[in-house]
Amino acid sequence: MTGLSTWSPRRVIVACVLWLLGAPVVGAIGLLLGGLVLALLSGRQSIGLQVNLTNWVGAWLFLPPAILVGAWIWSRPASSAKQ
């Protein structure tokens, strides 16, 4: 946590934006690769793959940035919060 207290607000914002943009891309690539592996393993057998996006997806997407911002605020010394 001491390393997190030295982060600037800009660095925290950049980390959150990178997560919000990168996490869905990585998830989509994972689903695509999983589908390709299933297609290779199934041979001629037909396999259906379905993905449902629920409200929990949004919660899991926004939870890590919220935890990062909360931990960053908590790790800041009280003297720097008053400035």
C-alpha positions as CSV (number, residue, x, y, z in Angstrom):
1,M,0.0,0.0,0.0
2,T,2.9,2.4,0.5
3,G,3.7,2.2,-3.2
4,L,0.1,3.1,-4.0
5,S,0.2,6.2,-1.9
6,T,2.8,7.7,-4.2
7,W,0.7,7.4,-7.3
8,S,-0.6,10.6,-8.8
9,P,-4.3,11.1,-9.6
10,R,-3.5,10.9,-13.3
11,R,-1.8,7.5,-12.9
12,V,-4.8,6.2,-11.0
13,I,-7.2,7.5,-13.7
14,V,-5.0,6.0,-16.5
15,A,-5.0,2.6,-14.7
16,C,-8.8,2.6,-14.3
17,V,-9.3,3.6,-18.0
18,L,-6.9,0.9,-19.2
19,W,-8.8,-1.7,-17.1
20,L,-12.2,-0.5,-18.4
21,L,-11.0,-0.7,-22.0
22,G,-8.7,-3.7,-21.8
23,A,-10.8,-6.1,-19.7
24,P,-13.7,-6.5,-22.3
25,V,-11.1,-7.0,-25.1
26,V,-9.2,-9.7,-23.2
27,G,-12.5,-11.4,-22.3
28,A,-13.7,-11.4,-25.9
29,I,-10.3,-12.8,-27.0
30,G,-10.7,-15.5,-24.4
31,L,-14.1,-16.5,-25.6
32,L,-12.9,-16.6,-29.2
33,L,-10.0,-18.8,-28.3
34,G,-12.2,-21.0,-26.2
35,G,-14.6,-21.4,-29.1
36,L,-11.7,-22.3,-31.5
37,V,-10.4,-24.9,-29.1
38,L,-13.9,-26.4,-28.7
39,A,-14.3,-26.4,-32.5
40,L,-10.9,-28.2,-32.9
41,L,-11.7,-30.8,-30.2
42,S,-15.2,-31.5,-31.4
43,G,-14.3,-32.6,-34.9
44,R,-17.5,-32.9,-37.0
45,Q,-19.7,-32.7,-33.9
46,S,-21.7,-29.5,-33.8
47,I,-21.3,-27.5,-30.5
48,G,-23.3,-24.4,-29.6
49,L,-21.7,-21.6,-27.6
50,Q,-23.8,-19.0,-26.0
51,V,-22.7,-16.0,-23.8
52,N,-25.1,-14.0,-21.7
53,L,-24.1,-10.6,-20.4
54,T,-25.9,-9.9,-17.2
55,N,-25.7,-7.1,-14.6
56,W,-23.0,-9.1,-12.8
57,V,-20.7,-8.5,-15.8
58,G,-21.0,-4.8,-15.2
59,A,-20.3,-5.3,-11.5
60,W,-17.2,-7.3,-12.1
61,L,-16.1,-4.8,-14.7
62,F,-16.3,-1.8,-12.4
63,L,-15.3,-3.5,-9.2
64,P,-11.4,-3.5,-9.7
65,P,-11.2,0.3,-10.6
66,A,-13.5,1.1,-7.6
67,I,-11.2,-0.9,-5.3
68,L,-8.1,0.7,-6.7
69,V,-9.5,4.2,-6.2
70,G,-10.7,3.3,-2.7
71,A,-7.3,1.8,-1.7
72,W,-5.5,4.8,-3.2
73,I,-7.6,7.3,-1.2
74,W,-7.2,5.2,1.9
75,S,-3.4,5.0,1.5
76,R,-2.9,8.7,1.1
77,P,-1.6,10.4,4.2
78,A,-4.1,12.7,6.0
79,S,-1.8,15.7,5.4
80,S,-2.0,15.4,1.6
81,A,-5.8,15.2,1.6
82,K,-6.1,18.7,3.1
83,Q,-4.0,20.4,0.4
